[in-house]
Amino acid sequence: MRAPNSRRIRTIELVLIALMAAVLCIVGPVTIPVGVVPVSTVIVVLYLITYILGTWRAALSCLIYLCIGMIGLPVFAGYSAGPAVLFGPTGGYLIGYLLLIVCSGLCIGRSGKKLFHLIGMMAGLFGCYSVGTAWLMWQSELSLLQAVMTGVMPFVIFDLFKIGAALLVGPMFQKYLRKTNILTS
């Protein structure tokens, strides 16, 4: 018999982790082509998953998504897949998703204040952009300015809207799932 405050993962949590990985696999390929790095809805979904699952379970869900894409299922932007995508010019942004989750999740989990959530989300986005831009520079032999202009600037406004959407919807999901006892933490 398990103690009431046990840190073991409950079955519902495993189901939610798998379900959120599946959601990422569904929304991941859908993009709006803008340049080298397409506009995707994945970032808003990552923020929502962080609200729903918490930092570490959301990171696990994202890691599962990345592994599914790496083994060849077409779940990345534009229905792409495989190690060539994950380790190619845009792969740093995919890896940066984990940093986005950790930074935003640590702030979301520590406070109920939306300003604190916003700061965490902005820090996570900056971390994702940093990893992705550094990787893009290295893979494509671009200067910092070229990489920022290619991999960041076309997406900033879209990503700010995604943060706004997550700030509006995320707490509602979280509140509902806690009220129904699906989430306990």
GUMARVO-286387 format. One record per residue: chain; z, x, y of N, C-alpha, C, CB in turn; residue in one letter; residue number from 0. Coordinates in Angstrom, 1 decimal, decimal comma, always signed. Each point is the difference from the previous one (the first is absolute). Glycine has a CB too. Example, Ala and Ser with C-alpha at 12.3 -4.5 7.8 and 13.67 -1.06 7.14 Angstrom:
2
PT c    nc3    nc1    nc2   cac3   cac1   cac2    cc3    cc1    cc2   cbc3   cbc1   cbc2 r   k
PT A   +7,8  +13,2   -5,7   +0,0   -0,9   +1,2   +0,0   +0,9   +1,2   +1,2   -1,9   -1,2 A   0
PT A   -1,9   +1,5   +2,3   +0,0   +0,9   +1,1   +0,8   -0,8   +1,1   -2,2   +1,2   -0,6 S   1
This chain:
185
PT c    nc3    nc1    nc2   cac3   cac1   cac2    cc3    cc1    cc2   cbc3   cbc1   cbc2 r   k
PT A   +0,0   +0,8   -1,2   +0,0   -0,8   +1,2   +0,0   +0,9   +1,2   +1,2   -1,9   -1,2 M   0
PT A   -2,0   +1,5   +2,2   -0,2   +0,8   +1,2   +1,1   -0,4   +1,1   -2,5   +0,2   -0,6 R   1
PT A   +3,0   +0,8   +1,3   +0,9   -0,2   +1,1   -0,7   -0,7   +1,1   +1,4   +2,0   -0,6 A   2
PT A   -0,8   -2,9   +1,4   -0,6   -0,8   +1,1   -0,7   +0,9   +1,0   +1,7   -1,8   -0,4 P   3
PT A   -1,2   +3,0   +0,7   -0,5   +0,8   +1,0   -0,8   +1,2   -0,5   +1,9   -0,6   +1,4 N   4
PT A   -2,4   +0,4   -2,7   -0,7   +1,1   -0,6   -1,3   +0,3   +0,7   +0,9   -0,7   -2,1 S   5
PT A   -1,3   +1,9   +2,1   -1,2   +0,5   +0,7   -1,3   -0,1   -0,9   +1,4   +1,5   +1,5 R   6
PT A   -1,2   -2,0   -2,7   -1,1   -0,1   -0,9   -1,0   -1,0   +0,5   +1,5   +0,6   -1,9 R   7
PT A   -2,8   -0,3   +1,7   -1,0   -0,9   +0,4   +0,0   -1,3   -0,9   -1,4   +2,0   +0,9 I   8
PT A   +1,4   -3,1   -0,2   +0,0   -1,3   -0,7   -1,5   -0,3   -0,4   +2,1   -0,8   +1,2 R   9
PT A   -2,3   +0,0   -2,2   -1,3   -0,4   -0,4   -0,8   -0,6   +1,1   +0,9   -0,5   -2,3 T  10
PT A   -0,3   -0,3   +3,2   -0,8   -0,6   +1,1   -0,5   +1,1   +1,0   +1,4   -2,1   -0,2 I  11
PT A   -0,6   +3,1   +0,3   -0,4   +1,2   +0,9   -1,2   +0,7   -0,6   +2,4   +0,2   +0,8 E  12
PT A   -2,4   +0,0   -2,1   -1,1   +0,6   -0,7   -1,3   -0,8   +0,2   +1,6   +1,0   -1,7 L  13
PT A   -1,4   -2,3   +1,5   -1,1   -0,9   +0,2   -0,5   +0,0   +1,4   +0,9   -1,5   -1,8 V  14
PT A   +0,0   +1,5   +2,8   -0,5   +0,1   +1,4   -0,7   +1,3   +0,3   +1,9   -1,5   +0,6 L  15
PT A   -1,4   +2,6   -1,1   -0,6   +1,3   +0,2   -1,4   +0,0   -0,6   +2,2   +1,2   -0,1 I  16
PT A   -2,4   -1,7   -1,1   -1,3   -0,1   -0,6   -0,9   -1,0   +0,8   +1,0   +0,5   -2,3 A  17
PT A   -0,5   -1,6   +2,7   -0,7   -1,0   +0,8   -0,5   +0,6   +1,3   +1,4   -1,9   -1,1 L  18
PT A   -0,5   +2,6   +1,8   -0,4   +0,6   +1,2   -1,1   +1,1   -0,1   +2,3   -0,6   +0,9 M  19
PT A   -2,2   +1,3   -2,1   -1,0   +1,0   -0,3   -1,4   -0,7   -0,2   +1,7   +1,6   -1,0 A  20
PT A   -1,6   -2,8   +0,4   -1,2   -0,8   -0,3   -0,6   -0,5   +1,4   +0,9   -0,6   -2,3 A  21
PT A   +0,0   +0,2   +3,1   -0,5   -0,5   +1,4   -0,7   +1,2   +0,7   +2,0   -1,7   +0,1 V  22
PT A   -1,4   +2,9   -0,2   -0,7   +1,1   +0,7   -1,3   +0,3   -0,7   +2,2   +1,0   +0,5 L  23
PT A   -2,3   -1,2   -1,8   -1,3   +0,2   -0,7   -1,0   -1,0   +0,5   +1,2   +1,0   -2,0 C  24
PT A   -0,8   -2,2   +2,3   -0,9   -1,1   +0,4   -0,4   +0,2   +1,5   +1,1   -1,6   -1,6 I  25
PT A   -0,2   +2,0   +2,5   -0,4   +0,1   +1,4   -0,5   +1,4   +0,3   +1,7   -1,7   +0,6 V  26
PT A   -1,4   +2,7   -1,4   -0,4   +1,3   +0,3   -1,5   +0,2   +0,2   +1,9   +0,7   -1,3 G  27
PT A   -2,8   -1,3   +0,4   -1,4   +0,3   +0,2   -0,7   -0,7   +1,2   +0,0   +0,2   -2,5 P  28
PT A   +0,7   -1,3   +3,0   -0,6   -0,8   +1,1   +0,1   +0,8   +1,3   +0,6   -2,2   -1,2 V  29
PT A   -1,7   +2,5   +1,8   +0,0   +0,8   +1,2   -1,0   -0,4   +1,0   +0,8   +1,9   -1,3 T  30
PT A   -0,7   -1,4   +2,5   -0,9   -0,2   +1,1   -0,5   +1,4   +0,3   +1,0   -2,2   +0,9 I  31
PT A   -2,3   +2,5   -1,2   -0,4   +1,4   +0,3   -0,1   +0,3   +1,5   -1,3   -0,1   -2,1 P  32
PT A   +2,0   +1,2   +2,4   +0,0   +0,4   +1,4   -0,5   +1,5   +0,1   +1,9   -1,6   +0,5 V  33
PT A   -1,8   +2,3   -1,4   -0,4   +1,5   +0,0   +0,4   +0,6   -1,4   +0,3   +0,1   +2,5 G  34
PT A   +0,1   +1,1   -2,4   +0,4   +0,7   -1,3   +1,2   -0,7   -0,7   -0,8   +2,1   +1,0 V  35
PT A   +1,7   -2,6   -0,2   +1,2   -0,7   -0,6   -0,1   -1,5   +0,4   +1,4   +2,1   +0,2 V  36
PT A   -1,6   -3,0   -1,1   -0,2   -1,4   +0,3   +1,3   -0,7   +0,4   -1,9   +0,0   -1,6 P  37
PT A   +1,8   -1,1   +2,3   +1,2   -0,8   +0,4   +0,3   -0,8   -1,3   -0,6   -0,1   +2,5 V  38
PT A   +1,9   +0,1   -2,8   +0,5   -0,7   -1,2   +1,2   -0,8   +0,3   -0,9   +1,9   -1,4 S  39
PT A   +1,2   -2,9   +0,6   +1,2   -0,8   +0,2   +1,2   +0,6   -0,8   -1,4   -2,0   +0,3 T  40
PT A   +1,2   +3,1   -1,0   +1,0   +0,6   -0,8   +1,3   +0,3   +0,8   -1,8   +1,0   -1,5 V  41
PT A   +1,7   -0,5   +2,7   +1,2   +0,4   +0,8   +0,9   -1,2   +0,2   -1,3   +1,8   +1,1 I  42
PT A   +0,7   -3,0   -0,7   +0,9   -1,1   +0,2   +0,6   -0,5   -1,3   -1,4   -0,7   +2,0 V  43
PT A   +0,7   +0,8   -3,1   +0,6   -0,3   -1,3   +1,1   +1,0   -0,3   -2,2   -1,0   -0,8 V  44
PT A   +2,0   +2,2   +1,1   +1,1   +1,0   -0,3   +1,2   -0,3   +0,8   -1,7   +1,7   -0,5 L  45
PT A   +1,6   -2,1   +1,7   +1,2   -0,4   +0,8   +0,6   -1,2   -0,6   -1,0   +1,0   +2,1 Y  46
PT A   +0,3   -2,0   -2,5   +0,5   -1,2   -0,6   +0,7   +0,3   -1,3   -1,7   -1,4   +1,1 L  47
PT A   +1,1   +2,2   -1,9   +0,6   +0,4   -1,3   +1,3   +0,7   +0,3   -2,2   +0,2   -1,1 I  48
PT A   +2,3   +0,6   +2,1   +1,2   +0,7   +0,4   +1,1   -1,0   +0,3   -1,3   +2,0   +0,8 T  49
PT A   +1,0   -3,0   +0,0   +0,9   -1,1   +0,3   +0,5   -0,7   -1,3   -1,1   -0,3   +2,3 Y  50
PT A   +0,2   +0,1   -3,2   +0,3   -0,8   -1,2   +0,8   +0,8   -1,0   -2,1   -1,3   +0,4 I  51
PT A   +1,6   +2,6   -0,7   +0,6   +0,7   -1,1   +1,0   +1,0   +0,5   -2,1   -0,3   -1,2 L  52
PT A   +2,1   +0,7   +2,4   +0,9   +1,1   +0,5   -0,8   +1,4   -0,2   +2,1   -1,3   -0,7 G  53
PT A   -1,5   +2,3   +1,2   -0,7   +1,3   +0,1   -0,5   +0,5   -1,3   +1,3   +0,5   +2,0 T  54
PT A   -0,4   -0,3   -2,9   -0,3   +0,8   -1,2   -0,9   -0,8   -1,0   +2,1   +1,3   +0,3 W  55
PT A   -1,8   -2,6   -0,4   -0,8   -0,9   -0,9   -1,4   -0,1   +0,6   +2,1   -1,2   -0,8 R  56
PT A   -2,2   +1,1   +2,1   -1,3   -0,1   +0,7   -0,8   +1,3   -0,3   +0,9   -1,6   +1,8 A  57
PT A   -0,2   +2,7   -1,6   -0,7   +1,3   -0,3   -0,5   +0,1   -1,4   +1,5   +1,1   +1,7 A  58
PT A   -0,7   -1,6   -2,7   -0,4   +0,0   -1,4   -1,2   -0,9   -0,2   +2,4   +0,4   -0,7 L  59
PT A   -2,4   -1,5   +1,4   -1,2   -0,9   -0,1   -1,2   +0,7   +0,5   +1,5   -2,0   +0,3 S  60
PT A   -1,4   +2,7   +0,9   -1,1   +0,7   +0,6   -0,5   +1,1   -0,9   +0,9   -0,6   +2,2 C  61
PT A   +0,1   +1,3   -2,8   -0,4   +1,1   -1,0   -0,7   -0,5   -1,2   +2,0   +1,2   +0,8 L  62
PT A   -1,7   -2,4   -1,3   -0,7   -0,6   -1,1   -1,4   -0,3   +0,5   +2,1   -1,0   -0,9 I  63
PT A   -2,3   +0,4   +2,1   -1,3   -0,2   +0,6   -0,8   +1,2   +0,0   +0,9   -1,9   +1,4 Y  64
PT A   -0,4   +3,0   -0,9   -0,7   +1,3   +0,2   -0,4   +0,5   -1,4   +1,3   +0,5   +2,1 L  65
PT A   -0,4   -0,6   -3,1   -0,3   +0,5   -1,3   -1,2   -0,9   -0,7   +2,4   +0,8   -0,2 C  66
PT A   -2,3   -2,1   +0,5   -1,1   -0,9   -0,5   -1,3   +0,4   +0,6   +1,6   -1,9   -0,3 I  67
PT A   -1,6   +2,2   +1,5   -1,3   +0,5   +0,7   -0,4   +1,3   -0,5   +0,6   -1,3   +2,0 G  68
PT A   +0,3   +2,2   -2,2   -0,3   +1,4   -0,5   -0,6   +0,0   -1,4   +1,8   +0,8   +1,5 M  69
PT A   -1,3   -1,7   -2,3   -0,6   +0,0   -1,4   -1,4   -0,7   -0,1   +2,3   +0,0   -0,8 I  70
PT A   -2,7   -0,5   +1,9   -1,4   -0,5   +0,0   -0,2   -1,5   +0,3   -0,4   +1,8   -1,5 G  71
PT A   +1,4   -2,6   +1,6   -0,2   -1,4   +0,4   -0,3   -0,1   +1,5   +1,5   -0,8   -1,9 L  72
PT A   -2,5   +0,0   +2,2   -0,5   +0,0   +1,4   +0,9   -0,8   +1,0   -2,3   +0,3   -0,9 P  73
PT A   +3,4   +0,3   +1,2   +1,0   -0,7   +0,9   +0,1   +0,6   +1,4   +1,2   -0,6   -2,1 V  74
PT A   -1,9   +1,7   +2,3   +0,1   +0,6   +1,3   -1,1   -0,6   +1,0   +0,9   +2,1   -1,0 F  75
PT A   -0,9   -1,8   +2,2   -0,9   -0,5   +1,0   -1,4   +0,0   -0,5   +1,5   +0,8   +1,8 A  76
PT A   -2,2   -1,9   -1,6   -1,4   -0,1   -0,4   -0,2   +0,0   -1,5   -0,6   +1,0   +2,1 G  77
PT A   +1,6   -1,4   -2,9   -0,1   +0,0   -1,4   -0,2   +1,4   -0,6   -0,8   -2,4   +0,1 Y  78
PT A   +1,4   +3,4   +0,5   -0,2   +1,3   -0,5   +1,2   +0,3   -0,9   -1,3   +0,8   +2,1 S  79
PT A   +1,2   +0,3   -2,8   +1,1   +0,4   -0,9   -0,1   +1,4   -0,5   +0,1   -2,3   -0,8 A  80
PT A   +0,9   +2,8   +0,2   -0,1   +1,3   -0,7   +0,7   +1,1   +0,8   -2,1   -0,7   -1,1 G  81
PT A   +2,3   +1,9   +0,5   +0,6   +1,1   +0,6   -0,8   +0,5   +1,2   +0,9   +0,7   -2,2 P  82
PT A   -2,3   -0,9   +2,2   -0,8   +0,5   +1,1   +0,3   -0,7   +1,3   -1,8   +0,5   -1,6 A  83
PT A   +2,3   -1,8   +1,5   +0,4   -0,8   +1,2   +1,4   +0,5   +0,4   -1,4   -2,0   -0,7 V  84
PT A   +2,3   +2,1   -0,2   +1,4   +0,3   +0,3   +0,1   +1,5   +0,5   +0,7   -1,6   -1,7 L  85
PT A   -1,6   +2,4   +1,3   +0,0   +1,4   +0,4   -1,1   +0,3   +1,0   +1,1   +0,7   -2,1 F  86
PT A   -1,9   -1,7   +2,5   -1,1   +0,2   +0,9   +0,5   -0,1   +1,4   -1,6   -0,9   -1,6 G  87
PT A   +0,7   +0,9   +2,6   +0,3   +0,0   +1,4   +1,0   -1,1   +0,5   -2,2   +1,0   +0,3 P  88
PT A   +2,1   -2,2   -0,9   +0,9   -1,0   +0,4   +1,3   -0,2   -0,8   -2,0   -1,2   +0,8 T  89
PT A   +2,1   +2,1   -1,9   +1,2   -0,1   -0,9   +1,3   +0,2   +0,7   -1,5   +0,8   -1,7 G  90
PT A   +1,5   +0,0   +2,8   +1,3   +0,2   +0,7   +0,6   -1,3   +0,5   -0,8   +2,3   +0,6 G  91
PT A   -0,1   -3,2   -0,2   +0,5   -1,3   +0,6   +0,6   -0,8   -1,2   -1,7   +0,0   +1,8 Y  92
PT A   +1,1   +0,1   -3,0   +0,6   -0,7   -1,1   +1,4   +0,5   -0,4   -2,4   -0,4   -0,8 L  93
PT A   +2,5   +1,8   +0,8   +1,3   +0,6   -0,3   +1,0   -0,3   +1,1   -1,2   +1,8   -1,3 I  94
PT A   +0,7   -1,9   +2,5   +0,8   -0,3   +1,2   +0,6   -1,4   -0,1   -1,4   +1,5   +1,3 G  95
PT A   +0,9   -2,4   -2,1   +0,6   -1,3   -0,2   +1,4   +0,1   -0,5   -2,2   -0,9   -0,5 Y  96
PT A   +2,5   +1,9   -0,3   +1,4   +0,2   -0,5   +0,9   +0,3   +1,1   -0,9   +0,8   -2,2 L  97
PT A   +0,5   +0,1   +3,1   +0,8   +0,4   +1,2   +0,2   -1,2   +0,9   -0,9   +2,3   -0,1 L  98
PT A   -0,2   -3,1   +0,3   +0,1   -1,3   +0,8   +1,1   -0,9   -0,6   -2,5   +0,2   +0,6 L  99
PT A   +2,5   -0,4   -1,9   +1,0   -0,8   -0,6   +1,4   +0,5   +0,2   -1,7   -0,7   -1,7 I 100
PT A   +1,9   +2,0   +1,5   +1,3   +0,6   +0,1   +0,6   -0,1   +1,4   -0,6   +1,6   -1,9 V 101
PT A   -0,2   -1,2   +2,9   +0,4   +0,0   +1,4   +0,3   -1,5   +0,4   -1,3   +2,1   +0,5 C 102
PT A   +0,4   -3,0   -0,8   +0,3   -1,3   +0,5   +1,1   -0,7   -0,9   -2,4   -0,2   +0,7 S 103
PT A   +2,4   +0,5   -1,9   +1,0   -0,6   -0,9   +1,4   +0,4   +0,3   -1,6   -0,1   -1,7 G 104
PT A   +1,8   +1,4   +2,1   +1,4   +0,4   +0,4   +0,5   -0,7   +1,2   -0,5   +2,3   -1,0 L 105
PT A   -0,4   -2,6   +1,9   +0,4   -0,7   +1,2   +0,2   -1,5   -0,2   -1,2   +1,7   +1,4 C 106
PT A   +0,3   -2,3   -2,2   +0,1   -1,4   -0,4   +1,2   -0,3   -0,8   -2,5   -0,2   +0,0 I 107
PT A   +2,9   +1,1   -0,9   +1,1   -0,1   -0,8   +1,4   +0,2   +0,7   -1,4   +0,7   -1,9 G 108
PT A   +1,4   -0,1   +3,0   +1,2   +0,4   +0,7   +0,4   -1,0   +1,1   -0,5   +2,4   -0,6 R 109
PT A   -0,4   -3,2   +1,0   +0,3   -0,8   +1,2   -0,8   -1,3   -0,1   +0,5   +2,0   +1,4 S 110
PT A   +0,1   -3,1   -0,9   -0,7   -1,3   +0,1   -0,8   -0,1   +1,4   +1,8   -1,0   -1,5 G 111
PT A   -1,7   +2,0   +2,3   -0,6   +0,0   +1,3   -1,5   +0,3   -0,1   +2,2   +0,6   +1,1 K 112
PT A   -3,0   -1,4   -0,5   -1,5   +0,2   -0,1   -0,4   +1,3   +0,8   -0,3   -2,5   -0,2 K 113
PT A   +1,0   +2,8   +1,2   -0,3   +1,2   +0,8   +0,1   +1,3   -0,9   +0,8   -1,1   +2,1 L 114
PT A   +0,3   +1,1   -2,9   +0,2   +1,1   -1,0   -1,1   +0,0   -1,0   +2,5   -0,1   +0,4 F 115
PT A   -2,9   -1,1   -0,9   -1,1   -0,1   -0,9   -1,3   +0,5   +0,6   +1,1   -2,0   -1,1 H 116
PT A   -1,3   +1,7   +2,3   -1,2   +0,4   +0,7   -0,1   +1,5   +0,1   +0,0   -2,1   +1,3 L 117
PT A   +1,2   +2,7   -0,9   +0,1   +1,5   +0,0   -0,4   +0,6   -1,3   +1,8   -0,2   +1,8 I 118
PT A   -1,2   -0,3   -2,9   -0,3   +0,5   -1,3   -1,4   -0,1   -0,4   +2,3   -0,6   -0,6 G 119
PT A   -2,9   -0,6   +0,9   -1,4   -0,2   -0,3   -0,9   +0,9   +0,8   +0,5   -2,4   -0,5 M 120
PT A   -0,2   +2,7   +1,7   -0,8   +0,9   +0,8   +0,2   +1,4   -0,5   +0,3   -1,5   +2,0 M 121
PT A   +0,9   +1,9   -2,4   +0,2   +1,3   -0,5   -0,8   +0,2   -1,4   +2,3   +0,1   +1,1 A 122
PT A   -2,2   -1,2   -1,9   -0,8   +0,1   -1,3   -1,5   +0,1   +0,3   +1,8   -1,4   -1,1 G 123
PT A   -2,3   +0,6   +2,0   -1,4   +0,1   +0,3   -0,4   +1,4   +0,5   +0,0   -2,5   +0,6 L 124
PT A   +0,9   +3,0   +0,3   -0,3   +1,4   +0,5   +0,0   +1,0   -1,2   +1,1   -0,6   +2,3 F 125
PT A   -0,1   +0,4   -3,2   +0,0   +0,9   -1,2   -1,2   -0,1   -0,8   +2,4   -0,2   +0,0 G 126
PT A   -2,9   -1,0   -0,2   -1,2   -0,3   -0,8   -1,2   +0,6   +0,7   +1,0   -2,1   -0,9 C 127
PT A   -1,1   +1,9   +2,2   -1,1   +0,6   +0,8   +0,1   +1,5   -0,1   +0,0   -2,0   +1,6 Y 128
PT A   +1,2   +2,6   -1,5   +0,1   +1,5   +0,0   -0,5   +0,6   -1,3   +2,0   -0,3   +1,6 S 129
PT A   -1,5   -0,3   -2,7   -0,4   +0,5   -1,3   -1,5   -0,2   -0,2   +2,3   -0,5   -1,0 V 130
PT A   -2,8   -0,7   +1,3   -1,4   -0,2   -0,1   -0,9   +0,8   +0,8   +0,6   -2,3   -0,5 G 131
PT A   -0,2   +2,5   +1,8   -0,8   +0,9   +0,9   +0,0   +1,4   -0,4   +0,6   -1,6   +1,8 T 132
PT A   +0,5   +2,1   -2,2   +0,1   +1,4   -0,5   -0,9   +0,2   -1,2   +2,4   +0,2   +0,9 A 133
PT A   -2,4   -1,2   -1,8   -0,8   +0,1   -1,2   -1,5   -0,1   +0,3   +1,9   -1,0   -1,3 W 134
PT A   -2,2   +0,1   +2,2   -1,4   -0,2   +0,5   -0,5   +1,3   +0,7   +0,4   -2,5   +0,3 L 135
PT A   +0,4   +3,1   +0,5   -0,3   +1,3   +0,6   -0,4   +1,1   -1,1   +1,5   -0,6   +2,0 M 136
PT A   -0,6   +0,7   -2,9   -0,2   +1,0   -1,1   -1,2   -0,3   -0,9   +2,5   +0,4   +0,0 W 137
PT A   -2,6   -1,7   -0,4   -1,1   -0,3   -0,9   -1,4   +0,0   +0,7   +1,6   -1,4   -1,3 Q 138
PT A   -1,6   +1,0   +2,6   -1,3   -0,1   +0,7   -0,3   +1,1   +0,9   +0,2   -2,4   -0,2 S 139
PT A   +0,7   +3,3   +0,3   -0,1   +1,2   +0,9   -0,2   -0,5   +1,5   -0,9   +1,4   -1,9 E 140
PT A   +1,7   -2,3   +2,3   +0,0   -0,6   +1,3   +1,1   +0,6   +0,9   -1,0   -2,1   -0,9 L 141
PT A   +0,8   +2,1   +2,2   +1,1   +0,4   +0,9   +1,0   -1,1   +0,1   -1,6   +1,5   +1,3 S 142
PT A   +2,7   -1,2   -0,8   +1,0   -1,1   +0,2   -0,5   -1,1   +0,8   +1,8   +1,7   -0,2 L 143
PT A   -2,5   -1,5   +1,3   -0,5   -1,0   +0,8   -1,1   -0,8   -0,7   +0,4   +1,4   +2,0 L 144
PT A   -1,3   -0,8   -2,8   -1,0   -0,7   -0,7   +0,7   -0,9   -1,1   -1,6   +1,9   +0,4 Q 145
PT A   +2,6   -1,3   -1,1   +0,6   -0,8   -1,0   +0,8   -1,2   +0,6   +0,2   +2,1   -1,4 A 146
PT A   +0,4   -1,9   +2,5   +0,7   -1,1   +0,6   -1,0   -1,1   +0,5   +1,9   +1,6   +0,7 V 147
PT A   -3,0   -1,1   -0,1   -1,0   -1,0   +0,4   -0,6   -0,7   -1,1   -0,4   +1,4   +2,0 M 148
PT A   +0,3   -0,8   -3,2   -0,7   -0,6   -1,1   +1,0   -0,9   -0,8   -1,5   +2,0   -0,1 T 149
PT A   +2,7   -1,5   -0,2   +0,9   -0,6   -0,9   +1,2   -0,8   +0,6   -0,7   +1,8   -1,5 G 150
PT A   +0,8   -1,7   +2,8   +1,2   -0,7   +0,6   -0,5   -1,0   +1,1   +1,5   +2,0   -0,5 V 151
PT A   -2,2   -1,4   +1,5   -0,2   -0,9   +1,2   -0,7   -1,3   -0,3   -0,2   +2,1   +1,2 M 152
PT A   -0,8   -2,1   -2,1   -0,6   -1,3   -0,2   +0,9   -1,1   -0,6   -2,1   +1,2   -0,4 P 153
PT A   +3,3   -0,8   -0,1   +0,8   -0,8   -0,8   +1,4   -0,4   +0,7   -1,1   +1,0   -2,0 F 154
PT A   +1,4   -0,3   +3,1   +1,3   -0,2   +0,6   +0,2   -1,5   +0,4   -0,1   +2,4   +0,8 V 155
PT A   -0,8   -3,0   -0,1   +0,1   -1,3   +0,4   +0,2   -1,0   -1,1   -1,3   +0,5   +2,0 I 156
PT A   +0,5   -0,3   -3,1   +0,1   -0,9   -1,2   +1,4   +0,2   -0,6   -2,5   +0,2   -0,4 F 157
PT A   +3,0   +1,0   +0,3   +1,2   +0,3   -0,6   +1,2   -0,5   +0,8   -1,0   +2,0   -1,1 D 158
PT A   +0,9   -2,0   +2,4   +1,0   -0,6   +0,8   +0,1   -1,5   -0,2   -0,3   +1,8   +1,7 L 159
PT A   -0,9   -2,5   -1,8   +0,0   -1,4   -0,4   +0,7   -0,3   -1,3   -2,1   -0,3   +1,4 F 160
PT A   +1,8   +1,2   -2,4   +0,6   -0,1   -1,3   +1,5   +0,1   +0,0   -2,1   +1,0   -1,0 K 161
PT A   +2,6   -0,1   +1,9   +1,5   +0,1   +0,1   +0,5   -1,2   +0,6   -0,2   +2,4   +0,4 I 162
PT A   -0,4   -3,0   +0,6   +0,4   -1,3   +0,6   +0,1   -1,1   -1,0   -1,0   +0,7   +2,2 G 163
PT A   -0,1   -0,8   -3,0   +0,0   -1,0   -1,1   +1,1   +0,2   -1,0   -2,4   -0,2   +0,3 A 164
PT A   +2,7   +1,4   -0,7   +1,0   +0,3   -0,9   +1,4   -0,3   +0,6   -1,4   +1,8   -1,1 A 165
PT A   +1,6   -1,5   +2,4   +1,2   -0,3   +0,6   +0,3   -1,5   +0,1   -0,2   +2,1   +1,3 L 166
PT A   -0,9   -2,9   -1,2   +0,2   -1,5   +0,0   +0,2   -0,5   -1,4   -1,4   -0,1   +2,0 L 167
PT A   +0,7   +0,5   -2,9   +0,0   -0,6   -1,4   +1,0   +0,6   -0,9   -2,4   -0,5   +0,3 V 168
PT A   +2,5   +1,8   -0,2   +0,9   +0,7   -1,0   +1,4   -0,5   -0,1   -1,3   +1,9   +0,5 G 169
PT A   +2,0   -2,1   +0,7   +1,4   -0,5   -0,1   +0,0   -1,5   -0,6   +0,6   +1,4   +2,0 P 170
PT A   -1,6   -2,1   -1,8   +0,0   -1,4   -0,6   -0,1   +0,1   -1,5   -1,1   -0,9   +2,1 M 171
PT A   +0,2   +1,8   -2,6   -0,1   +0,2   -1,5   +1,4   +0,4   -0,5   -2,5   +0,6   +0,2 F 172
PT A   +3,0   +0,4   +0,4   +1,3   +0,6   -0,4   +1,1   -1,1   +0,0   -0,7   +2,3   +0,9 Q 173
PT A   +0,8   -3,1   +0,1   +1,0   -1,0   +0,1   -0,2   -1,0   -1,1   +0,2   +0,3   +2,5 K 174
PT A   -1,4   -0,8   -2,7   -0,3   -0,9   -1,1   +0,4   +0,5   -1,4   -1,9   -1,0   +1,5 Y 175
PT A   +1,5   +2,2   -1,7   +0,2   +0,6   -1,4   +1,5   +0,2   -0,2   -2,2   +1,1   +0,1 L 176
PT A   +2,9   -0,8   +0,9   +1,5   +0,1   -0,1   +0,6   -1,3   -0,2   +0,0   +2,0   +1,4 R 177
PT A   -0,5   -3,0   -0,7   +0,6   -1,4   -0,1   -0,2   -0,5   -1,4   -0,4   -0,4   +2,5 K 178
PT A   -0,7   +0,7   -3,1   -0,3   -0,5   -1,3   +0,6   +0,9   -1,1   -2,1   -1,0   +0,9 T 179
PT A   +2,8   +2,1   -0,5   +0,7   +0,9   -0,9   -1,0   +0,9   -0,8   +1,9   -1,6   -0,2 N 180
PT A   -3,2   +1,6   +0,6   -0,9   +0,9   -0,6   +0,3   +1,4   +0,4   -1,8   -1,7   +0,0 I 181
PT A   +2,1   +1,9   +1,3   +0,5   +1,3   +0,5   +1,5   +0,0   +0,1   -2,2   +0,4   +1,2 L 182
PT A   +2,8   +0,7   -1,6   +1,5   +0,0   +0,2   +0,4   +1,1   +1,0   +0,3   -0,9   -2,3 T 183
PT A   -1,2   +1,8   +2,6   +0,3   +1,1   +0,9   -0,9   +0,0   +1,2   +0,9   +1,4   -1,9 S 184
